[in-house]
C-alpha cells in the first residue's frame, strides 16, 4: 500500500513538474498563470520536491531572460571596436531590461515562492538574472575604460544618465545580498563614466586654450572654433542633471574674472568658464586682421553668435539674463568701434556744418573728398560679412544715421551750384538715396554690391536731387 502511494505521489509530482514547466515556458504573467505557478510550487515543495521545483524554475526562467536580453541586443561578448554603434541599442535595452525583464522576474519569483523560505526566492532570482545583469552593466564599464575623445562625451553622458535614472529600480530589484555584484557593477560604471566625463571636460578646455589656428575667417565671419565650441557647450547644457552629479565633488576654483552672478551651480561655473576661455581666444584671433575695423566686426560677429547660442539653448538657464544683457552690450560696443574706425574718414570728409554757405570750388573739393573716402571704405568693406541679420541691420542703420543726414544737407545745399559749373562732370557722384542703396548691399560677403558704372551713376545723380542710381 505504501509503495503504491509513493508511486502515485511520484506520478503526481511528474505531472506537476510538467505543468510547472509548461506554464513557466509559456512566459504568461497574468494573474491566473501566476496563481497556478504558486500553487504548484507550494505543493511540490510541501511534498519534498524542492530540488526538482527549483531546478525547473531556474532553467526555464534563465533561458527566457537570456533570450530576452539577446533579443534586446545584449550579448556576452562585444566587439569593442563597434561599441559606438551599439550604444543606442544598449540605451534602449537597459531600460527595458531593468523596468520590464528584471522587474518582472523579481515579481514572478516573489509570487511563485511567496509561501517558501526567503532563501529559495533569493536563490532562484539570483540564478535567473545575475549573469545577464552583469553582462548588461559590463557594457558601460568597458565603454568608460576606452579612449577618451571629445566625440564620446555625449554618448558617455547618455549612458551615465540612463544608469543614474534607473538606479532606484536597480537598487530595489537587486536588493538581495547575493546580487550585490550587480549593484556594484552599476555603481562602478557610474564612477568610471563620471571620471571619463571629467577627463573630457579638461580636454575640451585644453583644446580651446591650445587652438593655434592663425587663419583669418574671410570677411570677419564666425570662426569655426566659435561654432564648434558653442554647439558643444550648448549640448552639454542639456545634461545639467548628470553633470551636476559628476562635478559635485570636484568643485572648480572660480577665477576672479568671473562675476558672482554666474555661480548659481558648479555646472554653471564650468560652462561660463569654458565660454570665457573661448572669448579670450577670439580676442587673440581678432589681432590677425590687418584692418582694425574688420577685427572689431569679427569680434561683434562671433560674440553675437555666442550670445544667440546662449539665448536659444539651455545655457540661458545656467548663465541667466544678466550674462546675456552684459555680452549683448559688448556686441554693440564692438559694432560701435567698427563704425567709428571703419567710417571715420568718410564722416570727416564732410564739413562740420553741412548746411553752411561756401564757394563752389570749396563745395566741389568737399564732394571730391567724400567720393574718395566713401569709395575706399565701400570697396574695402564690400567683401565683409555679418551673418546675423539683426546685427547686420543694426550696423547699417547706425552707419546711415551717422553719415546720411549730414551728406543729404550738404548735397541739397551745394549740388545744383557745383553741377552747373563748367568741368564739374563726375564731381557730384552720389545722391543720398544712392548711399542708402550701397549700404544696403554691405555685409553679405564677396557676392555683395559693387559700384555701378560712372555714366549711369552720374546721369542718375544729375537728373534728380534724390534719385538713386542703379548699381
Backbone torsions as a table, in degrees:
resi	resn	phi	psi	omega
1	UNK	NA	-42.3	179.9
2	UNK	-65.3	-40.3	179.9
3	UNK	-64.2	-41.6	-179.8
4	UNK	-65.0	-39.2	179.2
5	UNK	-64.8	-40.2	179.5
6	UNK	-65.8	-38.5	179.1
7	UNK	-64.4	-42.6	177.9
8	UNK	-63.2	-38.8	178.7
9	UNK	-62.7	-43.9	-179.5
10	UNK	-63.3	-41.3	178.2
11	UNK	-63.6	-41.3	179.9
12	UNK	-63.8	-41.4	180.0
13	UNK	-66.8	-38.5	177.7
14	UNK	-61.9	-39.9	179.7
15	UNK	-67.4	-40.4	177.9
16	UNK	-65.8	-39.3	177.8
17	UNK	-58.6	-45.1	-179.0
18	UNK	-64.1	-43.2	179.2
19	UNK	-64.7	-42.4	178.0
20	UNK	-59.0	-45.4	179.5
21	UNK	-60.6	-47.9	-175.6
22	UNK	-65.1	-41.8	-179.7
23	UNK	-67.7	-43.6	178.4
24	UNK	-61.7	-41.8	-176.8
25	UNK	-68.0	-31.0	-178.5
26	UNK	-70.5	-15.6	176.2
27	UNK	58.8	34.5	176.6
28	UNK	-89.7	129.3	-175.6
29	UNK	-118.4	17.1	177.8
30	UNK	-77.0	170.5	-168.9
31	UNK	-60.0	-37.7	-178.5
32	UNK	-65.0	-46.2	-179.6
33	UNK	-62.7	-42.9	-179.0
34	UNK	-66.6	-36.5	177.3
35	UNK	-65.6	-40.7	178.2
36	UNK	-62.9	-44.1	179.9
37	UNK	-62.6	-41.2	179.0
38	UNK	-63.0	-42.3	-179.1
39	UNK	-65.9	-42.4	180.0
40	UNK	-65.4	-45.5	179.9
41	UNK	-61.2	-43.7	179.6
42	UNK	-60.3	-42.1	-178.7
43	UNK	-67.8	-46.5	-177.6
44	UNK	-66.2	-44.4	-179.7
45	UNK	-66.8	-38.8	178.2
46	UNK	-64.8	-29.0	-179.5
47	UNK	-89.0	4.7	178.0
48	UNK	89.4	14.5	-179.4
49	UNK	-105.8	39.7	-178.8
50	UNK	-60.5	-46.2	-176.7
51	UNK	-59.3	-45.5	-179.2
52	UNK	-65.8	-42.4	-179.1
53	UNK	-62.7	-49.2	-178.0
54	UNK	-64.8	-39.6	-178.9
55	UNK	-61.8	-47.2	179.3
56	UNK	-61.2	-45.2	-177.9
57	UNK	-59.4	-48.6	-176.4
58	UNK	-63.1	-45.3	-176.8
59	UNK	-64.1	-48.9	-175.8
60	UNK	-67.5	-49.8	-175.9
61	UNK	-68.3	-34.0	177.9
62	UNK	-66.0	-39.6	179.6
63	UNK	-65.0	-36.1	179.2
64	UNK	-68.8	-42.7	178.3
65	UNK	-64.1	-45.7	180.0
66	UNK	-61.3	-40.5	178.6
67	UNK	-66.3	-40.0	178.5
68	UNK	-62.0	-43.0	178.6
69	UNK	-66.4	-39.0	178.9
70	UNK	-62.7	-42.9	179.0
71	UNK	-64.9	-29.0	177.8
72	UNK	-79.4	-7.5	178.6
73	UNK	97.6	8.5	178.4
74	UNK	-93.3	115.6	-179.2
75	UNK	-121.0	164.5	-175.1
76	UNK	-66.2	-41.3	-178.8
77	UNK	-122.1	136.5	-178.4
78	UNK	-115.0	144.9	171.8
79	UNK	-80.5	102.0	-170.8
80	UNK	-66.9	-15.5	175.1
81	UNK	-74.2	-19.8	-179.5
82	UNK	-107.6	19.7	-176.1
83	UNK	-58.1	-43.7	-174.2
84	UNK	-58.1	-37.8	-178.8
85	UNK	-72.1	-15.8	-178.2
86	UNK	-96.2	-6.1	-175.2
87	UNK	-64.4	-44.7	179.0
88	UNK	-59.3	-41.4	178.2
89	UNK	-61.8	-44.0	-177.9
90	UNK	-65.9	-41.3	-178.8
91	UNK	-60.3	-37.8	176.4
92	UNK	-73.0	-43.2	-175.2
93	UNK	-63.1	-41.5	-174.5
94	UNK	-65.4	-35.5	179.1
95	UNK	-68.6	-44.6	179.8
96	UNK	-67.1	-43.0	-177.4
97	UNK	-61.9	-46.4	-176.5
98	UNK	-73.6	-50.4	-171.9
99	UNK	-79.3	-22.5	-177.9
100	UNK	-115.4	-58.5	-172.8
101	UNK	-68.4	-59.7	-177.0
102	UNK	-68.8	-40.1	178.7
103	UNK	-62.8	-42.6	178.8
104	UNK	-63.7	-39.5	178.9
105	UNK	-65.9	-37.9	178.9
106	UNK	-65.4	-43.9	177.9
107	UNK	-62.0	-45.4	-178.5
108	UNK	-62.2	-47.2	-178.1
109	UNK	-62.7	-45.0	-180.0
110	UNK	-63.1	-34.7	-178.0
111	UNK	-77.7	-46.2	-176.9
112	UNK	-61.2	-39.7	-176.5
113	UNK	-108.9	31.4	-177.6
114	UNK	-63.9	-29.5	-179.4
115	UNK	-96.2	6.1	179.5
116	UNK	-101.7	179.1	-178.2
117	UNK	-71.2	150.2	176.9
118	UNK	-56.3	-31.1	-178.9
119	UNK	-63.5	-38.0	179.0
120	UNK	-67.2	-44.6	179.1
121	UNK	-59.5	-45.9	-178.9
122	UNK	-64.4	-44.9	-178.4
123	UNK	-60.4	-44.6	-178.6
124	UNK	-66.3	-46.5	-178.0
125	UNK	-63.0	-44.8	-178.3
126	UNK	-62.2	-44.6	-178.6
127	UNK	-63.2	-35.4	-176.2
128	UNK	-74.0	-41.8	-168.5
129	UNK	-112.0	-17.6	-169.4
130	UNK	-57.6	-51.0	-176.5
131	UNK	-62.1	-45.7	-179.9
132	UNK	-64.4	-40.2	-179.6
133	UNK	-66.6	-39.8	178.3
134	UNK	-65.0	-38.9	175.7
135	UNK	-62.8	-43.2	-177.8
136	UNK	-60.6	-47.0	-177.4
137	UNK	-87.3	-1.9	172.4
138	UNK	-75.2	-25.8	-178.9
139	UNK	-60.4	-55.3	-178.9
140	UNK	-64.4	-32.3	179.4
141	UNK	-63.4	-44.2	179.0
142	UNK	-71.4	-36.5	177.8
143	UNK	-60.7	-41.7	-178.5
144	UNK	-66.2	-24.1	-180.0
145	UNK	-77.3	-16.6	-175.4
146	UNK	-69.2	179.0	-179.5
147	UNK	-62.1	133.6	-179.0
148	UNK	-88.8	112.6	174.8
149	UNK	-126.8	153.2	-177.6
150	UNK	-60.4	-28.1	-179.8
151	UNK	-67.2	-21.5	-178.3
152	UNK	-89.2	-3.7	-174.6
153	UNK	-54.9	-51.1	-170.7
154	UNK	-74.6	-32.2	174.1
155	UNK	-67.7	-37.6	177.7
156	UNK	-62.8	-43.2	178.4
157	UNK	-67.6	-35.3	176.3
158	UNK	-59.6	-45.9	-179.1
159	UNK	-66.5	-43.1	179.2
160	UNK	-58.7	-47.3	-179.6
161	UNK	-61.1	-40.9	-178.3
162	UNK	-61.2	-47.1	-179.3
163	UNK	-68.5	-42.0	-179.1
164	UNK	-61.6	-43.4	179.3
165	UNK	-65.0	-33.4	-177.0
166	UNK	-88.9	-5.8	-173.4
167	UNK	-56.2	-43.7	177.9
168	UNK	-57.6	-38.7	178.2
169	UNK	-68.5	-43.2	180.0
170	UNK	-60.1	-45.6	-178.3
171	UNK	-63.4	-36.6	-179.2
172	UNK	-75.8	-46.0	-176.8
173	UNK	-67.2	-42.2	-176.7
174	UNK	-102.6	49.1	-175.2
175	UNK	-80.8	-15.1	179.9
176	UNK	-65.0	149.3	177.4
177	UNK	-60.7	-35.4	-177.6
178	UNK	-74.6	-7.2	174.9
179	UNK	-107.3	16.6	178.9
180	UNK	-59.4	-30.6	-179.5
181	UNK	-62.3	-34.6	178.6
182	UNK	-68.8	-46.7	178.4
183	UNK	-60.4	-43.1	-178.6
184	UNK	-64.0	-38.4	-180.0
185	UNK	-67.0	-39.0	177.4
186	UNK	-64.5	-43.3	178.7
187	UNK	-64.5	-44.5	178.9
188	UNK	-61.7	-35.3	177.0
189	UNK	-62.5	-44.4	178.4
190	UNK	-61.6	-42.5	-179.0
191	UNK	-62.7	-46.9	-177.2
192	UNK	-70.7	-36.2	176.0
193	UNK	-65.4	-40.5	177.0
194	UNK	-62.1	-42.5	176.7
195	UNK	-59.9	-41.9	-179.7
196	UNK	-63.4	-41.1	179.9
197	UNK	-64.3	-43.8	179.3
198	UNK	-62.7	-38.0	177.0
199	UNK	-63.2	-43.1	-178.7
200	UNK	-70.1	-32.7	175.1
201	UNK	-63.0	-42.1	177.4
202	UNK	-65.2	-38.6	178.5
203	UNK	-65.1	-37.6	178.4
204	UNK	-63.1	-45.6	178.8
205	UNK	-60.1	-44.0	180.0
206	UNK	-65.5	-38.1	-178.3
207	UNK	-66.3	-34.4	176.8
208	UNK	-70.8	-47.6	-177.1
209	UNK	-61.2	-38.9	-173.5
210	UNK	-94.6	4.2	178.2
211	UNK	-58.9	119.9	-172.7
212	UNK	-109.9	12.1	-178.7
213	UNK	-62.8	128.9	179.3
214	UNK	-112.5	12.2	180.0
215	UNK	-79.4	127.5	178.1
216	UNK	-83.2	134.2	177.2
217	UNK	-70.0	126.9	-179.1
218	UNK	-54.6	133.3	175.5
219	UNK	74.1	7.2	178.8
220	UNK	74.3	26.2	-178.1
221	UNK	-74.6	-169.5	-177.8
222	UNK	-74.6	127.9	-177.2
223	UNK	-72.5	143.1	177.2
224	UNK	-55.2	-34.6	178.6
225	UNK	-62.7	-39.8	179.0
226	UNK	-62.1	-46.8	-179.6
227	UNK	-62.0	-47.7	-176.5
228	UNK	-62.6	-51.0	-175.4
229	UNK	-65.2	-44.2	-177.5
230	UNK	-69.8	-37.1	174.6
231	UNK	-62.8	-42.0	-179.2
232	UNK	-63.4	-48.5	-177.3
233	UNK	-67.5	-36.5	179.2
234	UNK	-66.0	-36.1	174.4
235	UNK	-66.6	-40.3	178.3
236	UNK	-57.8	-39.1	-176.3
237	UNK	-63.8	-19.3	177.5
238	UNK	-75.1	-11.5	-178.4
239	UNK	-108.8	35.9	-173.5
240	UNK	-60.6	-35.2	180.0
241	UNK	-63.1	-50.9	179.7
242	UNK	-65.0	-42.9	-179.2
243	UNK	-63.5	-35.8	178.4
244	UNK	-59.8	-43.3	177.9
245	UNK	-65.3	-41.4	-172.8
246	UNK	-70.4	-38.5	-176.1
247	UNK	-98.4	-2.6	-175.0
248	UNK	-56.4	-43.0	-176.9
249	UNK	-91.4	6.5	-179.6
250	UNK	-131.2	65.5	-176.0
251	UNK	-62.3	147.1	-179.6
252	UNK	-95.4	137.7	176.2
253	UNK	-71.9	117.4	-173.4
254	UNK	-73.2	123.1	178.1
255	UNK	-66.1	148.4	-179.1
256	UNK	-64.3	-21.9	-177.2
257	UNK	-77.5	-4.6	-178.6
258	UNK	-103.9	121.5	179.9
259	UNK	-62.5	151.2	-177.2
260	UNK	-64.7	-19.6	-178.5
261	UNK	-61.1	-20.8	-176.4
262	UNK	-93.6	8.4	-173.3
263	UNK	-96.3	29.9	-175.6
264	UNK	-63.9	-26.6	178.4
265	UNK	-159.8	159.6	177.3
266	UNK	-57.9	-34.6	179.3
267	UNK	-67.2	-43.4	179.5
268	UNK	-59.6	-40.9	179.9
269	UNK	-61.6	-45.5	-178.0
270	UNK	-66.1	-41.8	-179.7
271	UNK	-66.6	-42.6	178.4
272	UNK	-63.7	-36.6	179.8
273	UNK	-66.5	-42.6	178.8
274	UNK	-62.0	-40.4	178.8
275	UNK	-67.5	-38.5	178.5
276	UNK	-62.3	-40.7	177.3
277	UNK	-61.6	-42.8	178.4
278	UNK	-60.5	-46.0	-178.0
279	UNK	-63.9	-37.8	176.4
280	UNK	-64.3	-39.1	178.8
281	UNK	-65.3	-38.9	179.5
282	UNK	-66.9	-34.5	175.5
283	UNK	-57.9	-40.8	178.7
284	UNK	-68.2	-39.2	-178.5
285	UNK	-69.8	-26.0	178.6
286	UNK	-63.7	-25.5	-177.7
287	UNK	-72.8	-12.2	178.8
288	UNK	-74.8	-12.9	178.7
289	UNK	-86.2	128.7	179.9
290	UNK	-75.8	-28.1	176.4
291	UNK	-84.4	116.0	-178.5
292	UNK	-59.1	-45.3	179.1
293	UNK	-60.9	-33.2	178.9
294	UNK	-68.3	-34.1	178.0
295	UNK	-65.1	-38.3	177.0
296	UNK	-68.3	-38.1	178.5
297	UNK	-64.7	-39.5	176.7
298	UNK	-59.1	-46.0	-180.0
299	UNK	-65.4	-40.6	178.7
300	UNK	-63.6	-44.5	180.0
301	UNK	-61.0	-46.7	-175.1
302	UNK	-72.2	-39.0	178.3
303	UNK	-69.1	-35.9	176.4
304	UNK	-62.6	-39.4	177.6
305	UNK	-61.5	-43.7	179.5
306	UNK	-61.4	-48.4	-178.4
307	UNK	-62.3	-42.4	179.0
308	UNK	-62.4	-39.3	178.2
309	UNK	-63.8	-40.9	178.4
310	UNK	-65.1	-45.3	-175.4
311	UNK	-64.9	-32.3	-173.0
312	UNK	-104.6	13.9	179.4
313	UNK	-133.6	-178.3	178.3
314	UNK	-65.7	-11.9	178.4
315	UNK	-59.0	-29.6	-178.0
316	UNK	-62.3	-29.4	179.6
317	UNK	-76.8	-22.5	179.0
318	UNK	-87.3	-41.0	-174.1
319	UNK	-95.2	-30.1	173.4
320	UNK	86.1	168.2	-177.4
321	UNK	-65.3	-35.1	-178.3
322	UNK	-62.3	-42.0	178.1
323	UNK	-61.8	-45.8	-178.5
324	UNK	-61.8	-46.0	-178.8
325	UNK	-63.9	-41.2	-179.1
326	UNK	-62.9	-44.2	-177.0
327	UNK	-78.9	-27.0	172.8
328	UNK	-64.8	-38.9	177.5
329	UNK	-63.9	-34.6	179.0
330	UNK	-69.3	-34.7	174.9
331	UNK	-59.9	-45.7	-179.9
332	UNK	-63.5	-34.0	178.5
333	UNK	-67.8	-42.8	176.7
334	UNK	-60.9	-42.3	179.9
335	UNK	-63.9	-40.2	178.7
336	UNK	-64.7	-38.9	177.7
337	UNK	-64.6	-40.3	176.5
338	UNK	-59.8	-48.2	-178.6
339	UNK	-60.5	-44.2	-177.0
340	UNK	-62.8	-47.4	-176.8
341	UNK	-78.8	-38.5	-174.8
342	UNK	-75.5	-26.5	-175.7
343	UNK	-122.5	9.5	-178.0
344	UNK	-61.2	-43.0	-178.5
345	UNK	-65.3	-35.1	178.0
346	UNK	-67.8	-43.4	179.7
347	UNK	-62.2	-40.7	-177.5
348	UNK	-78.8	-5.1	178.5
349	UNK	-85.2	1.6	175.0
350	UNK	-109.1	147.7	179.4
351	UNK	-63.3	150.0	-178.3
352	UNK	-56.3	-40.0	175.7
353	UNK	-110.7	95.5	-172.7
354	UNK	-65.0	-21.5	-178.0
355	UNK	-97.8	4.5	-176.9
356	UNK	-70.2	149.8	177.5
357	UNK	-73.3	142.8	178.2
358	UNK	-156.3	165.5	179.7
359	UNK	-73.9	161.6	179.4
360	UNK	-61.0	-45.4	177.8
361	UNK	-59.3	-38.1	178.6
362	UNK	-64.9	-44.4	179.3
363	UNK	-63.0	-41.1	179.4
364	UNK	-61.2	-40.1	179.9
365	UNK	-65.5	-39.3	176.8
366	UNK	-64.0	-39.8	177.1
367	UNK	-60.4	-43.2	-179.7
368	UNK	-62.2	-44.0	179.2
369	UNK	-60.3	-45.2	-178.7
370	UNK	-64.1	-46.1	-179.6
371	UNK	-55.7	-47.2	-177.7
372	UNK	-63.5	-47.1	-177.4
373	UNK	-66.6	-43.8	-178.3
374	UNK	-65.0	-44.9	-177.6
375	UNK	-65.9	-38.2	178.2
376	UNK	-64.9	-45.9	-179.9
377	UNK	-63.7	-42.4	-177.1
378	UNK	-67.7	-45.2	-179.4
379	UNK	-61.3	-41.7	-179.0
380	UNK	-65.0	-37.9	-172.4
381	UNK	-96.2	-1.7	-176.3
382	UNK	-66.3	-20.1	179.2
383	UNK	-100.4	1.8	-180.0
384	UNK	-80.4	159.7	-171.5
385	UNK	-136.4	144.1	170.6
386	UNK	-130.6	98.5	-174.0
387	UNK	-64.3	-33.9	-177.5
388	UNK	-78.4	118.1	-173.8
389	UNK	-62.4	-36.4	-179.5
390	UNK	-66.4	-46.2	178.6
391	UNK	-64.7	-39.9	179.4
392	UNK	-58.5	-47.0	-179.7
393	UNK	-67.2	-38.6	179.8
394	UNK	-60.9	-43.7	-178.8
395	UNK	-67.9	-45.0	-179.6
396	UNK	-59.7	-46.0	-179.3
397	UNK	-63.1	-41.8	-178.7
398	UNK	-65.0	-44.5	178.8
399	UNK	-63.3	-44.4	-179.3
400	UNK	-62.3	-37.5	-179.6
401	UNK	-70.4	-30.4	-179.5
402	UNK	-76.6	-34.8	-173.8
403	UNK	-105.9	-40.9	-172.1
404	UNK	-54.9	-54.3	-177.1
405	UNK	-60.9	-41.4	-179.8
406	UNK	-65.1	-42.1	179.5
407	UNK	-66.1	-39.1	-179.3
408	UNK	-61.9	-42.9	179.1
409	UNK	-63.1	-45.1	180.0
410	UNK	-64.5	-43.0	-178.6
411	UNK	-62.3	-49.6	-177.5
412	UNK	-66.1	-29.5	179.9
413	UNK	-76.1	-34.0	-167.5
414	UNK	-121.0	-11.5	-174.2
415	UNK	-57.2	-50.9	-173.9
416	UNK	-60.8	-45.1	-177.1
417	UNK	-65.3	-43.2	-178.9
418	UNK	-68.1	-39.3	-178.2
419	UNK	-65.5	-29.9	-179.2
420	UNK	-77.6	-18.6	-176.6
421	UNK	-71.3	138.1	178.9
422	UNK	-61.8	138.4	178.2
423	UNK	76.9	16.1	-177.7
424	UNK	-92.4	7.1	-176.8
425	UNK	-57.0	123.5	177.2
426	UNK	90.8	-3.0	179.9
427	UNK	-76.4	-45.6	177.2
428	UNK	-92.1	93.7	-172.5
429	UNK	-93.5	-29.8	-170.8
430	UNK	-126.7	126.9	167.2
431	UNK	-79.4	157.9	179.6
432	UNK	-53.4	-38.3	179.9
433	UNK	-68.9	-26.7	175.5
434	UNK	-60.5	-43.3	-179.3
435	UNK	-61.2	-42.0	178.8
436	UNK	-58.9	-41.3	-179.6
437	UNK	-66.0	-41.7	178.9
438	UNK	-64.7	-45.2	179.5
439	UNK	-61.4	-35.7	-178.2
440	UNK	-64.7	-22.3	-179.3
441	UNK	-88.4	-5.9	-176.7
442	UNK	-74.7	157.6	169.6
443	UNK	72.7	22.9	172.9
444	UNK	-106.2	6.8	-179.7
445	UNK	89.5	-167.1	-175.4
446	UNK	-57.6	-21.0	-179.0
447	UNK	-84.8	3.5	-178.9
448	UNK	-68.4	-172.1	-173.5
449	UNK	-71.0	162.5	175.0
450	UNK	-136.2	168.1	-178.5
451	UNK	-69.2	142.3	176.6
452	UNK	-78.7	168.9	178.7
453	UNK	-64.0	147.9	-175.9
454	UNK	-58.4	-38.6	-174.9
455	UNK	-65.9	-44.5	-178.0
456	UNK	-67.8	-38.2	-179.8
457	UNK	-66.1	-44.9	-177.0
458	UNK	-67.3	-38.8	-179.4
459	UNK	-65.3	-36.1	179.2
460	UNK	-67.9	-43.2	-178.4
461	UNK	-63.9	-41.7	-175.6
462	UNK	-75.1	-19.7	-176.5
463	UNK	-85.4	-22.7	-175.6
464	UNK	-150.4	143.7	179.3
465	UNK	-69.2	-24.9	-176.2
466	UNK	-127.6	8.9	-176.4
467	UNK	-73.0	141.8	178.1
468	UNK	-92.1	138.7	176.4
469	UNK	-81.0	155.7	174.2
470	UNK	-82.1	145.4	-179.6
471	UNK	-154.1	NA	NA
